[in-house]
Amino acid sequence: MDYPEYVKMTARVGELIEASRFQEAVEVLYKLILGDISDVDKGALCIRMASVQDRMGKTDEAIAWYDKGIGYEQGCQNYSVFENKAQYLAQIGQYKDSVAMYESLLGLPSVSEAEKQRIRKVIQSVLSRSMREWQ
């Protein structure tokens, strides 16, 4: 896929989401993900697909798309989909799984010390939210 077509299609996805035409957005995202684009871009598109699935009320499908995206980014020394999934799990109240994911990021050699500090703060925030709901 040439770059101008990729840009055009991703812009179309944004328009469809803004118009709450989620099923059409899913169809365009699916075509993009199946296309000949980089794994990093496929991972980013999986994040968007997960977000659309969530907006459609399909939590399990959203999690499955995060998992697909994690698969794409594994060979890229990238962890943005992984972190987005951890954030999503916290958002839907799966705090234990969220914290476990964030903690596993701390052991990655590609995570800088500054990022580790940021992640530790996120973990504390998730744990605080969890405790507030538990009480």
Backbone as ProteinMPNN parsed JSONL, in Angstrom:
{"seq_chain_A": "MDYPEYVKMTARVGELIEASRFQEAVEVLYKLILGDISDVDKGALCIRMASVQDRMGKTDEAIAWYDKGIGYEQGCQNYSVFENKAQYLAQIGQYKDSVAMYESLLGLPSVSEAEKQRIRKVIQSVLSRSMREWQ", "coords_chain_A": {"N_chain_A": [[0.847, -1.175, 0.0], [0.59, 2.161, -0.861], [1.895, 5.156, 0.636], [0.292, 7.618, 0.548], [-2.289, 6.512, 0.157], [-2.575, 5.022, 2.487], [-2.578, 7.096, 4.415], [-4.912, 8.419, 3.637], [-6.841, 6.431, 4.117], [-6.579, 6.053, 6.903], [-7.357, 8.549, 7.794], [-9.981, 8.468, 6.981], [-10.964, 6.513, 8.715], [-10.884, 7.942, 11.124], [-12.848, 9.896, 10.581], [-15.127, 8.289, 10.335], [-15.307, 7.198, 12.909], [-15.733, 9.514, 14.391], [-18.242, 10.143, 13.438], [-19.69, 8.205, 14.608], [-19.967, 5.845, 13.212], [-19.306, 3.037, 13.599], [-19.111, 0.313, 12.732], [-18.443, 0.568, 10.045], [-15.982, 1.818, 10.351], [-14.575, -0.263, 11.554], [-14.437, -2.043, 9.399], [-12.793, -0.649, 7.557], [-10.478, -0.377, 9.107], [-9.811, -3.067, 9.402], [-9.148, -3.775, 6.756], [-6.888, -2.161, 6.448], [-5.153, -3.266, 8.398], [-4.77, -5.802, 7.369], [-3.338, -5.144, 5.182], [-0.306, -4.311, 3.332], [1.634, -3.113, 5.323], [3.817, -1.705, 7.836], [4.686, -3.6, 10.786], [4.705, -2.085, 13.112], [2.91, -0.034, 12.492], [0.644, -1.611, 12.101], [0.256, -2.498, 14.709], [-0.416, -0.064, 15.969], [-2.809, 0.456, 14.647], [-4.301, -1.648, 15.598], [-4.707, -0.807, 18.202], [-6.482, 1.299, 17.733], [-8.563, -0.183, 16.627], [-9.269, -1.739, 18.833], [-10.226, 0.265, 20.5], [-12.48, 1.112, 19.06], [-13.981, -1.24, 19.133], [-14.467, -1.342, 21.874], [-16.064, 0.952, 22.176], [-18.25, 0.03, 20.887], [-19.227, -1.621, 22.738], [-18.047, -4.076, 23.024], [-16.171, -5.651, 24.856], [-14.579, -8.005, 25.15], [-13.729, -8.428, 22.517], [-12.291, -6.097, 22.14], [-10.135, -6.489, 23.915], [-9.014, -8.712, 22.654], [-8.117, -7.521, 20.28], [-6.155, -5.817, 21.281], [-4.37, -7.794, 22.066], [-3.688, -8.905, 19.565], [-2.366, -6.703, 18.475], [-0.198, -6.528, 20.238], [1.166, -8.78, 19.479], [2.035, -7.972, 16.926], [3.825, -5.912, 17.59], [5.881, -7.098, 19.022], [8.358, -7.903, 17.86], [9.542, -5.487, 17.439], [10.789, -3.976, 19.393], [9.06, -2.385, 20.781], [6.477, -1.17, 22.903], [4.002, -0.015, 23.031], [1.36, -0.868, 22.391], [1.072, -2.874, 24.267], [1.213, -1.381, 26.647], [-1.039, 0.219, 26.282], [-3.02, -1.721, 26.434], [-2.735, -2.487, 29.124], [-3.537, -0.113, 30.331], [-6.184, -0.021, 29.448], [-7.234, -2.302, 30.707], [-7.137, -1.452, 33.374], [-8.947, 0.623, 33.187], [-11.345, -0.757, 32.783], [-11.64, -1.969, 35.161], [-10.1, -4.2, 35.757], [-7.87, -4.455, 37.641], [-5.782, -5.985, 38.848], [-4.711, -7.519, 36.73], [-3.935, -5.436, 35.093], [-1.942, -4.114, 36.646], [-0.083, -6.202, 36.783], [0.718, -6.357, 34.115], [1.871, -3.795, 33.74], [3.959, -4.014, 35.602], [5.497, -6.006, 34.395], [6.551, -4.601, 32.287], [8.564, -3.153, 33.466], [10.785, -4.78, 33.514], [11.781, -4.886, 30.955], [14.445, -4.539, 28.637], [14.399, -2.428, 26.852], [13.126, -0.317, 28.038], [13.486, 2.822, 29.305], [15.102, 4.415, 32.152], [13.722, 6.689, 32.933], [11.209, 6.153, 31.839], [10.599, 3.889, 33.352], [10.269, 5.053, 35.859], [8.003, 6.63, 35.357], [6.169, 4.579, 34.791], [6.092, 3.26, 37.252], [4.769, 5.197, 38.756], [2.31, 5.154, 37.472], [1.488, 2.575, 38.132], [1.154, 2.894, 40.909], [-0.997, 4.668, 40.855], [-3.008, 3.098, 39.656], [-3.229, 1.103, 41.602], [-4.138, 2.672, 43.734], [-6.646, 3.493, 42.766], [-7.859, 1.009, 42.669], [-7.942, 0.342, 45.391], [-9.659, 2.35, 46.36], [-12.052, 1.616, 45.171], [-12.414, -0.839, 46.334], [-12.958, -0.273, 48.961]], "CA_chain_A": [[0.0, 0.0, 0.0], [1.407, 3.372, -0.881], [1.69, 5.997, 1.812], [-0.886, 8.496, 0.454], [-3.5, 5.708, 0.354], [-2.596, 4.723, 3.918], [-2.998, 8.318, 5.107], [-6.313, 8.648, 3.273], [-7.684, 5.45, 4.799], [-6.578, 6.304, 8.347], [-8.193, 9.739, 7.992], [-11.369, 7.997, 6.834], [-11.308, 5.849, 9.976], [-11.181, 9.007, 12.085], [-14.146, 10.49, 10.226], [-16.177, 7.32, 10.648], [-15.43, 7.122, 14.368], [-16.349, 10.778, 14.826], [-19.65, 10.085, 13.052], [-20.246, 7.021, 15.292], [-20.216, 4.781, 12.226], [-18.259, 2.154, 14.094], [-18.943, -0.89, 11.922], [-17.694, 0.962, 8.849], [-14.605, 2.048, 10.8], [-13.998, -1.598, 11.734], [-14.156, -2.602, 8.071], [-11.622, 0.037, 7.0], [-9.324, -0.766, 9.928], [-9.473, -4.452, 9.075], [-8.44, -3.735, 5.469], [-5.564, -1.593, 6.685], [-4.338, -4.213, 9.156], [-4.422, -6.896, 6.447], [-2.53, -4.598, 4.095], [1.153, -4.406, 3.335], [2.178, -1.997, 6.087], [4.751, -2.161, 8.862], [4.106, -4.171, 11.997], [4.492, -0.994, 14.066], [1.646, 0.605, 12.109], [-0.435, -2.565, 12.384], [0.021, -2.438, 16.149], [-1.142, 1.178, 16.257], [-4.172, 0.293, 14.142], [-4.986, -2.555, 16.52], [-5.158, 0.021, 19.32], [-7.704, 1.989, 17.273], [-9.611, -1.198, 16.49], [-9.707, -2.074, 20.191], [-11.019, 1.398, 20.977], [-13.779, 1.063, 18.383], [-14.715, -2.38, 19.692], [-14.931, -0.927, 23.197], [-17.171, 1.9, 21.997], [-19.394, -0.771, 20.454], [-19.621, -2.447, 23.87], [-17.473, -5.415, 22.84], [-14.959, -5.654, 25.675], [-13.724, -9.158, 24.825], [-13.114, -8.176, 21.214], [-11.293, -5.047, 22.339], [-8.956, -7.129, 24.5], [-8.415, -9.56, 21.617], [-7.383, -6.665, 19.345], [-4.911, -5.433, 21.951], [-3.466, -8.945, 21.994], [-3.167, -8.961, 18.187], [-1.4, -5.614, 18.348], [1.003, -6.91, 20.983], [1.873, -9.714, 18.599], [2.715, -7.218, 15.871], [4.903, -5.059, 18.075], [6.888, -7.847, 19.765], [9.658, -7.893, 17.21], [9.908, -4.111, 17.102], [11.286, -3.254, 20.574], [8.03, -1.402, 21.058], [5.536, -1.678, 23.896], [2.872, 0.91, 23.142], [0.099, -1.613, 22.437], [1.098, -3.547, 25.561], [0.867, -0.397, 27.663], [-2.434, 0.612, 26.067], [-3.865, -2.789, 26.977], [-2.676, -2.366, 30.581], [-4.374, 1.04, 30.663], [-7.572, -0.423, 29.209], [-7.636, -3.214, 31.774], [-7.409, -0.632, 34.558], [-10.165, 1.384, 32.887], [-12.528, -1.614, 32.926], [-11.663, -2.52, 36.512], [-9.262, -5.395, 35.912], [-6.682, -3.827, 38.206], [-4.712, -6.961, 39.087], [-4.092, -7.815, 35.432], [-3.302, -4.2, 34.64], [-0.702, -3.922, 37.402], [0.854, -7.245, 36.368], [1.272, -5.96, 32.821], [2.781, -2.666, 33.959], [5.16, -4.506, 36.285], [6.34, -6.734, 33.444], [7.271, -3.614, 31.476], [9.738, -2.685, 34.205], [11.904, -5.667, 33.246], [12.207, -4.855, 29.557], [15.679, -3.772, 28.435], [14.164, -1.249, 26.013], [12.437, 0.706, 28.814], [14.456, 3.719, 29.935], [14.893, 4.664, 33.575], [12.653, 7.69, 33.042], [9.957, 5.439, 31.586], [10.338, 3.04, 34.523], [9.731, 5.921, 36.909], [6.631, 6.961, 34.951], [5.361, 3.365, 34.931], [5.89, 3.044, 38.696], [3.723, 6.141, 39.18], [1.051, 4.64, 36.929], [1.132, 1.426, 38.972], [0.622, 3.434, 42.161], [-2.308, 5.245, 40.561], [-3.938, 1.986, 39.45], [-3.452, 0.486, 42.911], [-4.97, 3.596, 44.51], [-8.016, 3.364, 42.243], [-8.338, -0.3, 43.101], [-8.24, 0.422, 46.826], [-10.834, 3.198, 46.54], [-13.242, 0.839, 44.793], [-12.538, -1.955, 47.267], [-13.522, 0.226, 50.225]], "C_chain_A": [[0.89, 1.236, 0.0], [0.983, 4.304, 0.26], [0.484, 6.932, 1.69], [-2.213, 7.739, 0.661], [-3.676, 5.353, 1.833], [-3.105, 5.929, 4.712], [-4.477, 8.586, 4.861], [-7.234, 7.696, 4.053], [-7.71, 5.681, 6.314], [-7.396, 7.562, 8.668], [-9.669, 9.358, 7.909], [-11.839, 7.3, 8.109], [-11.679, 6.898, 11.025], [-12.53, 9.647, 11.838], [-15.296, 9.563, 10.609], [-16.398, 7.2, 12.153], [-16.133, 8.368, 14.893], [-17.848, 10.79, 14.529], [-20.375, 8.903, 13.706], [-20.673, 5.926, 14.318], [-19.148, 3.701, 12.452], [-18.05, 0.918, 13.228], [-18.176, -0.578, 10.636], [-16.229, 1.223, 9.192], [-13.883, 0.722, 10.981], [-13.594, -2.187, 10.39], [-12.914, -1.962, 7.452], [-10.367, -0.339, 7.788], [-8.864, -2.177, 9.58], [-8.7, -4.528, 7.752], [-7.025, -3.204, 5.642], [-4.64, -2.601, 7.372], [-3.914, -5.387, 8.281], [-3.5, -6.45, 5.324], [-1.039, -4.763, 4.314], [1.729, -3.148, 3.988], [3.073, -2.567, 7.186], [4.011, -2.728, 10.077], [3.861, -3.106, 13.061], [3.162, -0.295, 13.764], [0.463, -0.321, 12.354], [-0.76, -2.568, 13.874], [-0.783, -1.212, 16.536], [-2.595, 1.089, 15.783], [-4.974, -0.667, 15.02], [-5.471, -1.801, 17.76], [-6.455, 0.742, 18.927], [-8.865, 1.017, 17.146], [-10.153, -1.58, 17.866], [-10.596, -0.97, 20.75], [-12.41, 1.399, 20.348], [-14.615, -0.087, 18.938], [-15.269, -2.039, 21.072], [-16.125, 0.008, 23.081], [-18.437, 1.199, 21.526], [-19.88, -1.694, 21.581], [-19.067, -3.861, 23.83], [-16.118, -5.51, 23.546], [-14.027, -6.807, 25.305], [-13.017, -8.974, 23.486], [-12.041, -7.104, 21.317], [-10.008, -5.649, 22.896], [-8.251, -8.001, 23.465], [-7.623, -8.721, 20.613], [-6.112, -6.109, 19.976], [-3.91, -6.572, 21.86], [-2.866, -9.111, 20.593], [-2.085, -7.896, 17.989], [-0.102, -5.9, 19.073], [1.827, -7.881, 20.161], [2.636, -9.001, 17.491], [3.925, -6.457, 16.397], [6.04, -5.823, 18.749], [8.272, -7.806, 19.139], [10.212, -6.503, 16.955], [10.515, -3.325, 18.261], [10.337, -2.133, 20.964], [7.068, -1.996, 22.073], [4.307, -0.783, 24.042], [1.534, 0.177, 23.178], [-0.028, -2.302, 23.793], [0.653, -2.583, 26.664], [-0.574, 0.079, 27.513], [-3.392, -0.455, 26.592], [-3.882, -2.707, 28.5], [-3.57, -1.217, 31.048], [-5.852, 0.687, 30.51], [-8.075, -1.348, 30.313], [-7.938, -2.454, 33.059], [-8.722, 0.125, 34.378], [-11.418, 0.538, 33.113], [-12.545, -2.355, 34.265], [-10.882, -3.791, 36.73], [-7.881, -4.958, 36.414], [-5.516, -4.797, 38.375], [-3.972, -7.27, 37.784], [-3.355, -6.599, 34.887], [-1.955, -3.996, 35.325], [0.337, -4.958, 36.983], [1.5, -6.89, 35.027], [2.264, -4.819, 32.977], [4.07, -3.134, 34.619], [6.078, -5.267, 35.329], [7.111, -5.787, 32.523], [8.569, -3.166, 32.148], [10.971, -3.545, 33.935], [12.41, -5.654, 31.815], [13.475, -4.022, 29.383], [15.479, -2.502, 27.606], [13.445, -0.126, 26.757], [13.481, 1.531, 29.565], [14.141, 3.897, 31.415], [13.792, 5.701, 33.795], [11.286, 7.041, 32.819], [9.602, 4.538, 32.759], [9.731, 3.868, 35.653], [8.285, 6.291, 36.61], [5.709, 5.764, 35.16], [5.094, 3.066, 36.406], [4.795, 3.97, 39.237], [2.35, 5.685, 38.681], [0.578, 3.459, 37.771], [0.531, 1.902, 40.289], [-0.782, 4.013, 41.965], [-3.359, 4.147, 40.391], [-4.255, 1.318, 40.785], [-4.334, 1.364, 43.795], [-6.427, 3.52, 44.076], [-8.652, 2.063, 42.715], [-8.755, -0.278, 44.569], [-9.487, 1.265, 47.091], [-12.119, 2.418, 46.213], [-13.484, -0.311, 45.757], [-13.21, -1.513, 48.555], [-14.944, 0.516, 50.0]], "O_chain_A": [[1.836, 1.329, 0.782], [-0.138, 4.233, 0.765], [-0.289, 7.037, 2.643], [-3.144, 8.268, 1.268], [-4.789, 5.382, 2.359], [-3.966, 5.786, 5.581], [-5.209, 8.941, 5.786], [-8.269, 8.107, 4.578], [-8.757, 5.521, 6.941], [-8.055, 7.623, 9.706], [-10.497, 9.861, 8.669], [-12.981, 7.478, 8.533], [-12.677, 6.75, 11.73], [-13.275, 9.914, 12.78], [-16.313, 10.007, 11.143], [-17.535, 7.112, 12.616], [-17.022, 8.28, 15.739], [-18.629, 11.377, 15.278], [-21.535, 8.633, 13.395], [-21.618, 5.18, 14.575], [-18.247, 3.488, 11.641], [-16.907, 0.514, 13.011], [-17.352, -1.379, 10.194], [-15.338, 0.886, 8.413], [-12.717, 0.59, 10.609], [-12.516, -2.768, 10.266], [-12.075, -2.661, 6.884], [-9.314, -0.59, 7.201], [-7.666, -2.442, 9.477], [-7.716, -5.259, 7.646], [-6.078, -3.73, 5.056], [-3.487, -2.768, 6.975], [-2.81, -5.91, 8.439], [-2.946, -7.277, 4.6], [-0.584, -5.279, 5.335], [2.237, -2.25, 3.316], [3.077, -3.773, 7.428], [2.864, -2.374, 10.348], [2.907, -3.214, 13.832], [2.387, -0.002, 14.675], [-0.604, 0.131, 12.769], [-1.929, -2.635, 14.254], [-1.718, -1.299, 17.332], [-3.501, 1.592, 16.448], [-6.187, -0.514, 15.167], [-6.527, -2.121, 18.307], [-7.408, 0.784, 19.705], [-10.0, 1.333, 17.503], [-11.363, -1.727, 18.04], [-11.604, -1.247, 21.399], [-13.403, 1.657, 21.029], [-15.811, 0.069, 19.184], [-16.399, -2.399, 21.402], [-17.098, -0.138, 23.821], [-19.548, 1.69, 21.729], [-20.83, -2.456, 21.397], [-19.564, -4.746, 24.527], [-15.065, -5.456, 22.912], [-12.82, -6.608, 25.163], [-11.845, -9.324, 23.343], [-11.004, -7.19, 20.66], [-8.918, -5.355, 22.407], [-7.022, -8.025, 23.41], [-6.572, -9.155, 20.142], [-5.102, -5.945, 19.292], [-2.727, -6.342, 21.606], [-1.683, -9.419, 20.452], [-1.031, -8.16, 17.411], [0.976, -5.558, 18.586], [3.056, -7.807, 20.153], [3.756, -9.386, 17.157], [4.944, -6.37, 15.713], [7.082, -5.228, 19.023], [9.264, -7.682, 19.856], [11.254, -6.362, 16.314], [10.736, -2.121, 18.13], [10.759, -1.07, 21.418], [6.868, -3.211, 22.096], [3.647, -0.804, 25.081], [0.649, 0.573, 23.937], [-1.102, -2.314, 24.394], [-0.178, -2.927, 27.506], [-1.255, 0.318, 28.511], [-4.45, -0.132, 27.132], [-4.944, -2.844, 29.108], [-4.276, -1.342, 32.049], [-6.673, 1.055, 31.35], [-9.198, -1.2, 30.795], [-8.897, -2.779, 33.758], [-9.509, 0.249, 35.316], [-12.436, 1.049, 33.579], [-13.36, -3.254, 34.477], [-10.99, -4.406, 37.791], [-6.875, -5.076, 35.713], [-4.375, -4.448, 38.069], [-2.741, -7.28, 37.753], [-2.283, -6.722, 34.294], [-0.948, -3.738, 34.665], [1.515, -4.628, 36.841], [2.698, -7.102, 34.837], [3.362, -4.859, 32.422], [5.157, -2.7, 34.236], [7.3, -5.179, 35.441], [8.19, -6.126, 32.037], [9.548, -2.841, 31.475], [12.094, -3.075, 34.112], [13.376, -6.347, 31.496], [13.569, -2.92, 29.923], [16.31, -1.595, 27.658], [13.177, 0.921, 26.166], [14.259, 0.999, 30.357], [13.045, 3.569, 31.87], [13.018, 5.591, 34.745], [10.324, 7.345, 33.525], [8.432, 4.431, 33.125], [8.793, 3.431, 36.321], [7.437, 6.27, 37.503], [4.591, 5.919, 35.652], [3.988, 2.663, 36.766], [3.992, 3.564, 40.077], [1.35, 5.817, 39.387], [-0.607, 3.357, 38.087], [-0.488, 1.373, 40.735], [-1.648, 3.854, 42.825], [-4.466, 4.253, 40.918], [-5.412, 1.004, 41.068], [-5.184, 0.854, 44.525], [-7.333, 3.487, 44.909], [-9.819, 2.024, 43.104], [-9.798, -0.818, 44.936], [-10.288, 0.922, 47.96], [-13.133, 2.552, 46.898], [-14.626, -0.713, 45.975], [-13.946, -2.282, 49.172], [-15.638, 0.95, 50.919]]}, "name": "protein", "num_of_chains": 1, "seq": "MDYPEYVKMTARVGELIEASRFQEAVEVLYKLILGDISDVDKGALCIRMASVQDRMGKTDEAIAWYDKGIGYEQGCQNYSVFENKAQYLAQIGQYKDSVAMYESLLGLPSVSEAEKQRIRKVIQSVLSRSMREWQ"}
